Amino acid sequence: MINVNNFTHWQVKFSFLYTILIAFVIWEGNRYLHFSLRSYFNWYNKPIHKIAVVLIAISFYTVPVSVLLLLGWYTLFGNGQPNRQVIVISTLIIMICVIFIAHVYETVFLVKESENEILRNEQLERAKAEAELETLKSQIDPHFIFNSLNTLSHLIEEKPAKAKLFNDHLADVYRYILQHKGQELVLLRDEMHFLHDYFSLLCIRFENAVQLKSEIDESQYEAWLIPPISLQLLAENAIKHNEFSDSSPLVIHVQWKEESLMVSNRLHKKELRKESSKTGLSNLNERYKLIARKEITVTTTADFFVVQLPLLKMI
């Protein structure tokens, strides 16, 4: 279009400025169309409609505007004698460029939408998991309080002096629950100390009929994490489902096994009025799945009941 041999120095400059104007008008017009159409059609819901509408819109805008602007160029700089072949080829080149740039735009938008969708789904899943976790945590307190108050009521009637001691220890135990109920994980040290505190309550009521045997090296206490109130739940579960006495005590063993804790007791099944719903173990397993992406392992043999709790390594 621009023949420098037939143009003056200023005509060449203004001709190039005019072609820049053509590019600017085509760019801004298509950009406006592109962003306007994004709100009407979605890649995920109607991809074919999206492609068809974008192609039709940019064609109906780009072709006539390009032709008019190119005719304007010939009017200003070409002595009013337009070259039809040059206009057709130039319009075709502009269309190819516009389609390519539209494709790049759509690819960028699609990638961003995909990332946003993934992020949104992750946030929804996390919110759902947190809500489920809070629901599971809220089930711990009423269960523990109900059992503790039953025990306290029993002691007040039969052993008032021990009832006062039990009440003092109960305050310490419940303080731990209040301090850690909002946490997903606690140090193994804290959980083991809490288990010993809880057992002090059991010993007040049952004396030598219940015993705790811990076979964990205390050097491991600071290196591992565990969901709070996990061990207490297992001890409470053993008390609930087993017969025991001073002559035949219930011994709960806590042992280390391959980056997990193995909590076991010999089975002396108690005859319950109604079959257990196993809500406690189910609750604990759900908490593990939500917090640690792991599950507890429950094994029942003829003589023993064993629960294996995975531990998480401190980073």
C-alpha positions in Angstrom: 0.0 0.0 0.0 2.7 2.5 0.9 5.2 3.1 -1.9 8.0 5.2 -0.5 9.1 6.2 -4.0 5.9 8.0 -4.8 5.3 9.5 -1.3 6.9 12.5 0.4 8.6 12.1 3.7 5.6 13.4 5.6 3.1 11.3 3.6 5.0 8.2 4.5 4.9 9.1 8.2 1.2 9.9 8.1 0.5 6.8 6.1 2.1 4.7 8.8 0.2 6.6 11.5 -3.0 5.8 9.7 -2.3 2.1 9.6 -1.6 2.2 13.3 -5.0 3.9 13.7 -6.5 1.0 11.7 -4.9 -1.5 14.0 -6.0 0.4 17.1 -9.6 0.6 15.9 -9.7 -3.1 15.0 -8.1 -4.1 18.3 -10.2 -2.0 20.6 -13.5 -2.8 18.8 -12.8 -6.6 18.9 -11.6 -6.3 22.5 -14.9 -4.6 23.5 -16.9 -7.3 21.7 -14.8 -10.0 23.2 -15.3 -8.9 26.8 -19.0 -8.1 26.2 -19.7 -11.6 24.9 -17.9 -13.3 27.8 -20.8 -12.6 30.1 -23.4 -14.3 27.8 -21.7 -17.6 27.0 -19.7 -19.9 29.1 -17.0 -22.3 27.8 -18.1 -25.0 30.2 -21.9 -24.8 29.5 -22.0 -23.9 25.8 -18.6 -24.1 24.1 -20.0 -24.5 20.5 -22.2 -21.4 21.0 -19.3 -19.5 22.4 -17.0 -20.2 19.4 -19.8 -19.5 16.8 -20.8 -16.2 18.4 -17.2 -15.0 18.8 -16.4 -15.8 15.2 -19.5 -14.2 13.8 -19.2 -11.1 16.0 -15.5 -10.4 15.1 -16.2 -11.1 11.4 -19.2 -8.7 11.2 -17.1 -6.1 12.9 -13.6 -6.6 11.5 -14.5 -7.0 7.8 -16.6 -3.9 7.2 -14.5 -1.7 9.5 -11.3 -2.9 7.8 -12.7 -2.3 4.3 -13.9 1.2 5.2 -10.7 2.2 6.9 -8.6 0.9 4.0 -10.8 2.8 1.5 -10.2 5.9 3.7 -6.5 5.3 3.4 -6.8 5.3 -0.4 -8.9 8.5 -0.3 -6.3 10.3 1.8 -3.0 8.8 0.3 -3.9 6.9 -2.8 -5.5 9.6 -5.0 -8.9 8.0 -4.5 -8.0 4.9 -6.6 -8.5 1.9 -4.3 -6.8 -1.4 -5.2 -9.5 -4.1 -4.7 -7.0 -6.9 -4.5 -4.8 -5.1 -1.9 -8.0 -4.4 0.2 -9.1 -8.0 0.0 -5.7 -9.4 1.0 -5.2 -6.8 3.7 -8.7 -7.5 5.2 -8.0 -11.3 5.1 -4.6 -10.8 6.9 -6.4 -8.6 9.5 -9.0 -11.3 10.0 -6.4 -14.0 10.4 -4.6 -11.9 13.0 -7.8 -11.1 14.9 -8.9 -14.7 15.0 -5.4 -15.7 16.2 -5.4 -13.1 19.0 -9.0 -14.0 19.9 -7.9 -17.6 20.2 -5.0 -16.5 22.5 -7.4 -14.4 24.6 -9.8 -17.3 25.0 -7.1 -19.7 25.9 -5.8 -17.4 28.6 -9.4 -16.8 29.9 -10.1 -20.6 29.8 -6.9 -21.4 31.8 -7.8 -18.7 34.3 -11.4 -19.9 34.6 -10.1 -23.5 35.1 -7.7 -22.4 37.8 -10.5 -20.4 39.5 -12.8 -23.3 39.2 -10.3 -25.6 40.8 -9.6 -23.1 43.5 -13.3 -22.6 44.2 -13.8 -26.4 44.4 -10.9 -26.7 46.8 -12.3 -23.9 48.9 -15.7 -25.5 49.0 -14.2 -28.9 49.8 -12.1 -27.3 52.6 -15.1 -25.4 53.9 -17.1 -28.7 53.9 -14.3 -30.6 55.6 -14.0 -27.9 58.2 -17.7 -27.9 58.9 -17.7 -31.7 59.2 -14.7 -31.6 61.5 -16.4 -29.0 63.7 -19.5 -31.2 63.9 -17.3 -34.1 64.9 -15.5 -32.1 67.5 -18.7 -30.8 68.9 -19.7 -34.4 69.6 -16.7 -35.0 71.9 -17.7 -32.6 74.7 -21.3 -33.7 75.4 -20.2 -37.4 75.4 -17.4 -36.8 77.8 -19.4 -34.5 80.1 -22.3 -37.0 80.2 -20.1 -39.9 81.3 -18.1 -37.7 83.8 -21.2 -36.4 85.4 -22.6 -39.9 85.7 -19.4 -40.9 87.4 -19.4 -37.9 89.7 -23.1 -38.5 90.7 -22.2 -42.1 91.5 -19.3 -41.0 93.7 -21.2 -38.3 95.5 -23.7 -40.9 96.7 -21.2 -43.6 97.6 -17.8 -41.9 98.3 -18.2 -38.1 98.9 -14.5 -37.6 99.7 -13.5 -39.2 96.4 -16.1 -37.2 94.6 -14.3 -34.0 95.6 -11.0 -35.4 94.4 -12.7 -36.5 91.2 -14.1 -33.1 90.7 -10.7 -31.5 91.0 -9.2 -33.9 88.4 -12.2 -33.4 86.2 -11.5 -29.7 86.1 -7.9 -30.3 84.9 -9.0 -32.8 82.3 -11.8 -30.5 80.9 -9.3 -27.6 80.8 -7.3 -29.6 78.3 -10.3 -30.3 76.2 -11.2 -26.6 76.1 -7.6 -25.6 75.3 -7.2 -28.1 72.4 -10.7 -28.6 71.0 -10.1 -26.0 68.4 -6.8 -27.6 67.2 -6.6 -30.3 64.6 -3.4 -31.8 65.9 -1.5 -31.8 69.2 1.9 -33.0 70.3 2.0 -36.7 71.3 3.4 -35.5 74.6 0.3 -33.4 75.4 -2.0 -36.2 74.4 -0.2 -38.8 76.5 -0.2 -36.5 79.6 -3.9 -36.0 79.1 -4.4 -39.7 78.9 -2.6 -40.1 82.2 -4.8 -37.4 83.7 -7.9 -39.1 82.4 -6.8 -42.4 83.9 -6.4 -40.7 87.3 -10.2 -40.1 87.2 -10.8 -43.7 86.4 -8.5 -44.8 89.2 -10.4 -42.7 91.7 -13.6 -44.6 90.8 -12.4 -48.0 89.9 -9.1 -48.1 91.9 -7.0 -51.1 90.8 -9.7 -52.4 88.4 -8.3 -50.3 85.6 -4.7 -50.0 84.6 -2.7 -48.2 82.0 0.5 -49.6 80.5 2.4 -47.2 78.3 5.4 -48.6 76.4 6.4 -45.5 74.5 9.8 -44.0 74.6 9.4 -40.4 75.8 12.0 -39.2 73.3 9.2 -39.7 70.7 6.8 -37.3 72.5 8.1 -34.2 70.8 8.5 -35.6 67.3 4.9 -36.7 66.5 1.4 -35.2 66.2 -2.0 -36.8 66.9 -5.6 -35.5 66.8 -6.6 -34.4 70.3 -8.7 -36.5 72.7 -8.0 -39.6 70.5 -6.5 -41.8 73.2 -9.1 -40.8 75.9 -11.9 -41.9 73.5 -10.3 -45.3 73.1 -9.9 -45.7 76.9 -13.5 -44.6 77.4 -14.6 -47.1 74.8 -12.7 -50.0 76.6 -14.3 -49.0 79.9 -17.8 -49.0 78.3 -17.6 -52.4 76.6 -15.7 -54.6 79.0 -16.2 -56.2 82.4 -13.5 -55.7 85.0 -12.8 -56.0 88.7 -9.9 -55.8 91.2 -9.2 -59.5 90.6 -9.5 -59.3 86.9 -8.5 -55.7 86.0 -8.9 -54.0 82.6 -5.4 -53.3 81.3 -5.0 -50.9 78.4 -1.7 -51.1 76.6 -0.4 -48.2 74.5 2.5 -49.3 72.3 4.6 -47.9 69.5 4.3 -49.6 66.1 5.7 -48.3 62.8 4.9 -44.6 63.2 1.6 -45.3 64.9 0.2 -46.0 68.3 -1.4 -49.4 69.0 -3.9 -49.3 71.8 -5.2 -52.7 72.9 -7.0 -54.4 75.7 -8.1 -58.0 76.5 -11.7 -58.6 75.7 -14.2 -59.3 78.5 -17.3 -58.2 76.7 -20.0 -56.5 78.8 -23.6 -57.4 78.2 -25.1 -54.2 77.0 -28.8 -53.4 77.0 -28.7 -52.4 73.4 -26.1 -53.0 70.8 -23.3 -50.3 70.5 -23.6 -47.8 67.6 -19.8 -47.5 67.5 -20.2 -43.8 67.1 -17.0 -43.0 69.0 -14.8 -45.0 66.7 -16.6 -43.8 63.6 -16.2 -40.2 64.9 -12.5 -40.8 65.5 -12.0 -42.4 62.0 -13.8 -39.5 60.3 -11.6 -36.9 62.2 -8.5 -38.8 61.0 -9.7 -38.8 57.4 -10.4 -35.1 57.4 -7.3 -34.0 59.3 -4.6 -36.5 58.3 -6.0 -38.2 55.1 -5.5 -41.5 57.0 -7.7 -44.0 58.7 -7.5 -45.8 62.0 -7.2 -49.6 61.9 -9.5 -51.6 64.2 -8.8 -55.3 64.8 -10.9 -57.7 66.9 -9.7 -61.2 67.8 -11.1 -63.7 70.2 -9.1 -62.3 73.0 -8.1 -58.8 72.1 -9.4 -55.5 70.8 -6.8 -53.4 69.0 -6.9 -50.0 67.5 -4.0 -48.6 65.6 -3.7 -44.7 65.3 -1.4 -43.3 62.7 0.8 -40.5 63.8 2.0 -37.4 61.8 5.7 -36.5 61.8 6.6 -33.0 63.0 8.0 -31.0 60.1 
